[in-house]
Amino acid sequence: MTFSIIGGLLCILGLILLISANWQVIPREAKLGGLLSLLIASTLLGTESSRRKWHPAITEISYLFATALPLVGLTLISQFFNLRGSGLTLVLTWFVSILLLPFLSFSPASFIVWWMSFSALIYFGISDYHLEWFDNEARTGSLIYAAFGVTTAAASQSWTLAGQTIQRAWGESLGLITTSLALYAYGFDIYDPKPHMSLWEVLWSAVFLLNLGAVFAGYKLHRRHLVTLGLAIQGITIVSFYLRLAGSMLSTGMLFLSAGTLLLILIFALHKLRKTILK
């Protein structure tokens, strides 16, 4: 399934590059007509493949095209008619155009693209409106994305009601990664030389505990992806703690040598721990 999604993305990128190479000689009507034909054909092929129980790769690639092509079409239309607008308007229109597709098709690929469009919508919303609720846009975005990640992981549990465990696993994984990265990035540029507990230490500890909880949940609920992701992010957090705390006390050579040794030990230890947990 993963390879089919990657293959579909490569096909889309290749198609875009082929069209762009001959952009000037293609009539405007042919551009719009070809794009509309591809959109209709990919949607019909995905629906038919799902109904006839064809190979899942055919279904996923078709729905991947069906969710990505509307964005290309909107970009082309704005270019043809010299329409000007914000990135927020473009992404919002794209998001609305594919709003129901993941829930009608039950396609993991369309769900991932839908989630990506929602993430881009949040980004442009923060950027266009210059939201600075917490000192600056970057920290505002970090906290909003942290809440978005938690919401994604929680809302993905509803896929269980429809028996769609792949979408649930993707939602949990994307939610865990988003929340961890958002909290990690919020404290990345914070440095307080005073000896008391700094905010970044609290946030990175929260990331570690969050992923520890994910590992425990993955073990109890038999969800391997949570165990793997949780242990990987915990390893990154441990190495980051070490680099930040020891960075001012060791020379560059000793810091790199000790950090590399720590990373190798962590890889071995976490791999053994993962095998033990998943037995």
C-alpha positions as CSV (number, residue, x, y, z in Angstrom):
1,M,0.0,0.0,0.0
2,T,2.8,2.4,0.9
3,F,4.6,1.7,-2.4
4,S,1.4,2.2,-4.4
5,I,1.0,5.7,-2.7
6,I,4.6,6.6,-3.5
7,G,4.2,5.4,-7.0
8,G,1.1,7.4,-7.5
9,L,2.8,10.5,-6.2
10,L,5.7,10.0,-8.6
11,C,3.2,9.6,-11.5
12,I,1.5,12.9,-10.6
13,L,4.9,14.7,-10.4
14,G,6.0,13.2,-13.7
15,L,2.8,14.2,-15.3
16,I,3.2,17.8,-14.0
17,L,6.8,17.9,-15.3
18,L,5.8,16.6,-18.7
19,I,3.0,19.2,-19.0
20,S,5.3,22.0,-17.8
21,A,7.9,21.1,-20.4
22,N,5.4,21.7,-23.2
23,W,3.3,24.3,-21.4
24,Q,3.5,27.1,-24.1
25,V,2.5,24.9,-27.0
26,I,-0.6,23.3,-25.3
27,P,-3.9,25.2,-26.0
28,R,-5.7,26.5,-23.0
29,E,-8.8,24.3,-23.8
30,A,-6.6,21.2,-24.0
31,K,-5.1,21.9,-20.6
32,L,-8.4,22.3,-18.9
33,G,-10.1,19.5,-20.8
34,G,-7.2,17.1,-20.2
35,L,-7.1,17.9,-16.5
36,L,-10.9,17.5,-16.1
37,S,-10.8,14.2,-18.0
38,L,-8.0,12.9,-15.7
39,L,-10.0,13.9,-12.7
40,I,-13.2,12.2,-13.8
41,A,-11.4,9.1,-15.0
42,S,-9.4,8.7,-11.8
43,T,-12.5,9.1,-9.7
44,L,-14.5,6.6,-11.8
45,L,-11.6,4.1,-11.9
46,G,-11.2,4.3,-8.1
47,T,-14.9,3.7,-7.5
48,E,-15.0,0.8,-10.0
49,S,-11.9,-0.7,-8.6
50,S,-13.3,-0.6,-5.1
51,R,-16.6,-2.0,-6.2
52,R,-15.1,-4.9,-8.2
53,K,-12.4,-5.6,-5.5
54,W,-9.5,-5.1,-7.8
55,H,-5.9,-4.8,-6.5
56,P,-5.8,-2.2,-3.7
57,A,-2.9,-0.4,-5.5
58,I,-5.2,0.5,-8.4
59,T,-7.8,1.9,-6.0
60,E,-5.4,4.0,-4.0
61,I,-3.5,5.5,-7.0
62,S,-6.9,6.4,-8.6
63,Y,-8.1,8.2,-5.4
64,L,-4.7,9.8,-4.9
65,F,-5.1,11.4,-8.4
66,A,-8.7,12.3,-7.5
67,T,-7.6,14.3,-4.4
68,A,-4.4,15.9,-5.8
69,L,-5.7,17.0,-9.3
70,P,-8.3,19.5,-7.9
71,L,-5.4,21.6,-6.5
72,V,-3.6,21.5,-9.9
73,G,-6.9,22.5,-11.6
74,L,-7.5,25.4,-9.3
75,T,-4.0,26.7,-9.9
76,L,-4.4,26.4,-13.7
77,I,-7.8,28.2,-13.6
78,S,-6.4,31.1,-11.5
79,Q,-3.5,31.4,-14.0
80,F,-5.7,31.3,-17.1
81,F,-8.0,34.0,-16.0
82,N,-5.4,36.0,-14.1
83,L,-7.2,35.5,-10.8
84,R,-5.4,36.7,-7.7
85,G,-5.9,35.6,-4.2
86,S,-4.3,34.3,-1.1
87,G,-2.9,30.9,-0.4
88,L,-5.6,30.5,2.2
89,T,-8.3,30.9,-0.4
90,L,-6.6,28.4,-2.8
91,V,-6.1,25.7,-0.1
92,L,-9.6,26.3,1.4
93,T,-11.2,25.8,-2.0
94,W,-9.1,22.6,-2.5
95,F,-10.1,21.3,0.9
96,V,-13.8,21.9,0.3
97,S,-13.6,20.2,-3.1
98,I,-12.3,16.9,-1.5
99,L,-14.0,17.3,1.9
100,L,-16.2,14.2,1.7
101,L,-14.0,12.0,-0.6
102,P,-12.1,10.1,2.1
103,F,-15.3,9.3,4.0
104,L,-17.2,8.2,0.9
105,S,-14.4,6.2,-0.7
106,F,-12.7,4.8,2.5
107,S,-9.4,5.3,0.8
108,P,-6.3,5.7,3.0
109,A,-4.5,7.6,0.3
110,S,-7.3,10.2,0.0
111,F,-7.5,10.5,3.8
112,I,-3.7,11.3,3.9
113,V,-4.1,14.0,1.2
114,W,-7.2,15.3,2.9
115,W,-5.2,15.6,6.2
116,M,-2.3,17.3,4.4
117,S,-4.7,19.9,2.9
118,F,-6.2,20.5,6.4
119,S,-2.6,21.0,7.7
120,A,-1.8,23.4,4.9
121,L,-5.1,25.3,5.6
122,I,-4.0,25.8,9.3
123,Y,-0.6,27.0,8.2
124,F,-2.0,29.6,5.7
125,G,-4.6,30.7,8.2
126,I,-1.9,31.5,10.8
127,S,0.4,33.1,8.2
128,D,-2.3,35.2,6.4
129,Y,-3.9,36.5,9.6
130,H,-0.5,37.0,11.4
131,L,-1.7,35.2,14.5
132,E,0.6,36.0,17.4
133,W,-1.2,34.7,20.5
134,F,2.0,33.4,22.1
135,D,4.8,36.0,21.3
136,N,5.1,35.2,17.6
137,E,3.6,33.3,14.7
138,A,6.0,30.3,15.1
139,R,5.0,29.6,18.7
140,T,1.4,30.2,17.9
141,G,1.6,27.7,15.1
142,S,3.4,25.2,17.3
143,L,0.6,25.2,19.9
144,I,-2.1,25.1,17.3
145,Y,-0.5,22.1,15.6
146,A,0.0,20.4,18.9
147,A,-3.8,20.7,19.5
148,F,-4.4,19.6,15.9
149,G,-2.3,16.5,16.4
150,V,-4.1,15.5,19.5
151,T,-7.5,16.1,17.7
152,T,-6.3,14.0,14.8
153,A,-5.3,11.0,16.9
154,A,-8.5,11.2,18.9
155,A,-10.8,11.7,15.9
156,S,-9.1,8.8,14.1
157,Q,-10.6,6.4,16.6
158,S,-14.0,6.9,14.8
159,W,-12.6,5.0,11.8
160,T,-13.0,1.8,14.0
161,L,-16.8,2.2,13.7
162,A,-16.4,1.8,9.9
163,G,-13.9,-1.1,10.3
164,Q,-11.2,1.0,8.6
165,T,-8.1,0.2,10.7
166,I,-5.6,1.5,8.1
167,Q,-7.0,5.0,8.3
168,R,-7.1,4.8,12.1
169,A,-3.4,3.7,12.2
170,W,-2.5,6.6,9.8
171,G,-4.5,9.1,11.9
172,E,-2.9,7.9,15.1
173,S,0.6,8.1,13.6
174,L,0.1,11.5,12.0
175,G,-1.4,12.8,15.2
176,L,1.5,11.5,17.4
177,I,4.2,12.9,15.0
178,T,2.5,16.3,14.7
179,T,2.0,16.8,18.4
180,S,5.5,15.7,19.2
181,L,7.1,17.9,16.5
182,A,5.0,20.9,17.5
183,L,5.9,20.7,21.2
184,Y,9.5,20.0,20.3
185,A,9.7,22.9,17.9
186,Y,8.1,25.3,20.4
187,G,10.9,24.9,22.9
188,F,13.7,24.6,20.3
189,D,14.6,28.3,20.3
190,I,14.1,28.9,24.0
191,Y,17.3,29.1,26.1
192,D,17.5,30.4,29.6
193,P,21.0,30.4,31.2
194,K,19.5,30.6,34.7
195,P,19.8,27.3,36.8
196,H,16.1,26.8,37.3
197,M,14.0,24.5,35.1
198,S,13.6,25.9,31.5
199,L,10.5,25.7,29.4
200,W,12.2,23.6,26.7
201,E,13.1,21.0,29.3
202,V,9.4,20.8,30.4
203,L,8.2,20.6,26.8
204,W,10.7,17.9,25.7
205,S,9.9,15.9,28.8
206,A,6.3,16.2,27.8
207,V,7.2,14.8,24.4
208,F,9.1,11.9,26.0
209,L,6.1,11.1,28.3
210,L,3.6,11.4,25.5
211,N,5.5,8.9,23.4
212,L,6.0,6.6,26.4
213,G,2.2,6.6,26.7
214,A,2.0,5.8,23.0
215,V,4.3,2.8,23.5
216,F,2.1,1.6,26.4
217,A,-1.1,2.1,24.4
218,G,0.4,0.3,21.4
219,Y,1.4,-2.6,23.6
220,K,-2.0,-2.9,25.3
221,L,-4.1,-2.4,22.1
222,H,-1.7,-4.4,19.9
223,R,-0.9,-1.5,17.6
224,R,2.6,-2.0,16.4
225,H,2.9,1.5,14.7
226,L,2.4,3.2,18.0
227,V,5.2,1.2,19.6
228,T,7.6,1.8,16.7
229,L,6.9,5.6,16.4
230,G,6.9,6.1,20.2
231,L,10.3,4.5,20.7
232,A,11.8,6.3,17.7
233,I,10.7,9.7,19.0
234,Q,11.8,8.9,22.5
235,G,15.3,8.1,21.1
236,I,15.4,11.5,19.2
237,T,14.3,13.3,22.4
238,I,17.0,11.6,24.5
239,V,19.7,12.5,22.0
240,S,18.4,16.1,21.8
241,F,18.5,16.4,25.6
242,Y,22.1,15.2,25.6
243,L,23.2,17.5,22.8
244,R,21.6,20.6,24.3
245,L,22.8,19.9,27.9
246,A,26.3,18.8,26.9
247,G,26.8,21.2,24.0
248,S,28.3,23.9,26.2
249,M,30.5,21.6,28.2
250,L,32.4,19.6,25.6
251,S,34.5,20.4,22.6
252,T,32.9,19.8,19.2
253,G,34.8,16.6,18.5
254,M,34.0,15.1,21.9
255,L,30.4,16.1,21.6
256,F,30.0,14.4,18.2
257,L,31.9,11.3,19.3
258,S,29.8,10.9,22.5
259,A,26.6,11.7,20.7
260,G,27.3,9.2,18.0
261,T,28.1,6.5,20.6
262,L,24.9,7.3,22.5
263,L,22.9,7.1,19.3
264,L,24.3,3.7,18.4
265,I,23.5,2.4,22.0
266,L,20.0,3.8,21.7
267,I,19.4,2.2,18.3
268,F,20.4,-1.2,19.7
269,A,18.6,-0.8,23.0
270,L,15.3,0.5,21.5
271,H,15.4,-2.2,18.8
272,K,15.7,-4.9,21.4
273,L,13.0,-3.3,23.5
274,R,10.7,-3.1,20.6
275,K,11.1,-6.8,19.8
276,T,10.4,-7.6,23.4
277,I,7.3,-5.5,23.5
278,L,5.9,-6.9,20.3
279,K,6.4,-10.5,21.1
